[in-house]
């Protein structure tokens, strides 16, 4: 991580930008990535990332996920990205029911979430009690200047955002956040498979490139 920080600073300096980056850290939720398209504030399309270019239309099933708003607080045209997942307690309960029926138990919540989103019958998806966190604005006329403000903006629109995100002034604070969540991750009721670290400033992200 320190090498990553140093590399970013070298690149910015070579580009004539004398400004140290700060970072926003977020928990990496182990689920299924979904891209949500809203038109005039209403959910229009929800798709998996598929092969990276063409995704699978999962709109009917995603509409059954209670934490995904069908209507936003503002009538905006926006595309956002998020993670659909199953909570550990829900998986445990589901496996108890499957055992009683003599069915195979599910190995992990990620696979169940992925399979549930792809069900032909939305009623089956609804019965799985999936959840979702939104973490990124992919396309919108109004894009906040920092990643931290972007997460706040998503919350204002009515999206469910994982609350454990932090603005870190330097890479040492990032490392402290990671150390903390290595210990705390098992306590949460969802699978966490790491920490996502993003350059906080939008103008620096743009200068650094995709």
C-alpha positions in Angstrom: 0.0 0.0 0.0 2.9 2.4 0.7 4.3 1.6 -2.7 0.9 2.3 -4.2 0.8 5.7 -2.4 4.3 6.5 -3.6 3.6 5.6 -7.2 0.5 7.8 -7.3 2.4 10.8 -5.9 5.2 10.3 -8.4 2.7 10.2 -11.3 0.9 13.3 -10.1 4.2 15.2 -9.7 5.4 14.1 -13.2 2.0 15.5 -14.5 2.7 18.8 -12.8 0.2 18.3 -10.0 1.6 19.4 -6.6 -1.2 18.0 -4.4 -1.1 15.0 -2.1 -4.0 12.6 -2.5 -6.2 11.5 0.4 -8.1 8.3 0.4 -11.6 6.9 1.0 -11.7 3.3 2.4 -14.7 1.0 2.1 -15.4 -2.6 3.0 -15.3 -5.0 0.1 -18.5 -7.0 0.4 -18.4 -10.5 -1.0 -21.5 -10.6 -3.2 -22.7 -10.1 -6.8 -22.0 -6.8 -8.6 -25.1 -5.2 -10.1 -25.4 -2.1 -12.2 -28.6 -0.1 -11.6 -30.1 2.3 -14.1 -32.6 4.9 -12.9 -34.6 7.1 -15.2 -36.3 10.2 -13.6 -35.6 8.6 -10.2 -37.3 5.3 -11.0 -35.5 1.9 -11.3 -35.5 1.0 -15.0 -32.8 -1.7 -15.4 -30.7 -3.9 -13.1 -28.0 -6.0 -14.7 -25.1 -8.2 -13.8 -21.7 -7.4 -15.3 -21.9 -10.6 -17.4 -18.8 -10.9 -19.5 -17.7 -7.3 -18.7 -19.4 -5.8 -21.8 -22.9 -7.4 -21.9 -24.6 -8.2 -18.6 -27.7 -10.3 -17.8 -31.0 -8.5 -17.2 -32.0 -9.1 -13.6 -34.5 -6.3 -13.2 -37.5 -8.4 -12.2 -35.6 -10.2 -9.5 -33.8 -7.2 -8.2 -37.1 -5.4 -7.7 -37.8 -8.0 -4.9 -34.7 -6.9 -2.9 -36.2 -4.6 -0.2 -33.0 -2.5 0.2 -33.0 -1.5 -3.5 -35.1 1.6 -3.8 -37.6 1.5 -6.7 -37.9 5.3 -6.5 -35.2 7.8 -5.4 -35.5 10.9 -3.3 -34.8 13.0 -6.5 -36.1 12.5 -10.1 -32.6 12.0 -11.5 -31.2 10.0 -14.4 -28.4 8.0 -12.8 -26.4 4.8 -13.2 -25.0 3.3 -10.0 -23.1 0.2 -9.0 -23.5 -2.0 -6.0 -23.2 -5.4 -4.4 -26.1 -7.7 -3.8 -25.5 -10.2 -1.1 -27.0 -12.6 1.5 -26.5 -12.1 5.2 -24.9 -14.9 7.2 -28.0 -15.4 9.4 -30.2 -15.7 6.4 -28.0 -18.4 4.9 -27.9 -20.3 8.1 -31.7 -20.3 8.3 -32.0 -21.3 4.7 -29.6 -24.2 5.1 -31.6 -25.5 8.2 -34.7 -25.6 6.0 -32.9 -27.3 3.2 -31.5 -30.0 5.5 -35.0 -30.7 6.8 -36.1 -31.2 3.2 -33.1 -33.5 2.5 -31.6 -30.9 0.0 -28.0 -30.0 -0.3 -26.9 -27.1 1.8 -25.4 -24.0 0.2 -21.6 -23.6 0.8 -21.4 -19.8 1.0 -23.6 -16.6 0.8 -22.0 -15.3 -2.4 -23.0 -18.3 -4.5 -26.5 -18.2 -3.2 -26.9 -14.5 -3.9 -25.6 -15.0 -7.5 -28.0 -18.0 -8.0 -30.9 -16.1 -6.5 -30.5 -13.1 -8.8 -30.5 -15.4 -11.8 -33.7 -17.3 -10.8 -36.5 -17.5 -13.4 -39.1 -17.0 -10.7 -38.9 -13.7 -8.9 -40.8 -15.3 -5.9 -37.8 -17.5 -5.3 -35.5 -14.5 -5.3 -37.9 -12.7 -2.9 -37.9 -15.7 -0.5 -34.1 -15.6 -0.2 -34.2 -12.1 1.5 -31.2 -10.6 -0.3 -29.7 -7.3 0.7 -27.6 -4.7 -1.2 -25.1 -1.9 -0.7 -24.5 0.8 -3.3 -21.0 2.2 -3.6 -20.4 4.1 -6.8 -22.0 6.6 -9.2 -21.1 5.3 -12.7 -22.9 8.0 -14.7 -24.8 11.2 -13.7 -24.9 14.9 -14.5 -24.1 15.7 -11.0 -20.9 14.0 -9.7 -19.6 15.1 -6.3 -15.9 16.2 -6.2 -14.7 13.4 -3.9 -15.4 9.8 -3.3 -16.4 10.5 0.3 -19.0 13.0 -0.8 -20.2 10.6 -3.5 -21.1 8.0 -0.9 -22.9 10.7 1.1 -24.8 11.8 -2.1 -25.9 8.2 -2.7 -27.3 8.1 0.8 -29.2 11.3 0.2 -30.8 9.8 -2.9 -32.1 7.0 -0.8 -29.6 4.2 -1.5 -28.3 1.9 1.2 -24.6 2.5 1.6 -22.4 0.5 3.9 -21.8 2.8 6.9 -18.2 1.7 7.6 -16.5 4.0 5.1 -13.8 6.5 6.1 -11.9 9.4 4.7 -8.2 8.8 5.4 -5.8 11.8 5.2 -2.8 9.6 4.3 -1.8 6.0 3.6 -1.0 5.2 7.2 -4.6 5.9 8.2 -5.6 3.5 5.4 -3.4 0.8 6.8 -4.8 1.4 10.3 -8.4 1.0 8.9 -7.4 -2.3 7.2 -5.8 -3.6 10.5 -8.9 -2.7 12.4 -11.2 -4.5 10.0 -9.1 -7.6 9.8 -10.2 -8.1 13.4 -13.7 -6.8 13.2 -14.9 -8.3 9.9 -16.1 -11.7 11.4 -18.5 -9.8 13.7 -20.5 -8.4 10.8 -23.5 -10.3 9.4 -22.1 -10.4 5.9 -19.0 -11.6 4.2 -16.1 -9.1 3.9 -13.2 -10.1 1.7 -11.0 -7.1 2.0 -10.9 -3.3 2.0 -11.3 -1.1 -1.1 -9.0 1.9 -1.2 -9.9 4.8 -3.6 -8.1 8.1 -4.3 -10.7 10.5 -2.7 -10.3 13.5 -5.0 -12.2 13.3 -8.3 -9.7 15.6 -10.2 -6.8 13.4 -9.1 -8.7 10.2 -10.1 -9.2 11.8 -13.6 -5.5 12.7 -13.9 -4.4 9.2 -12.8 -6.6 7.5 -15.4 -8.8 4.4 -15.3 
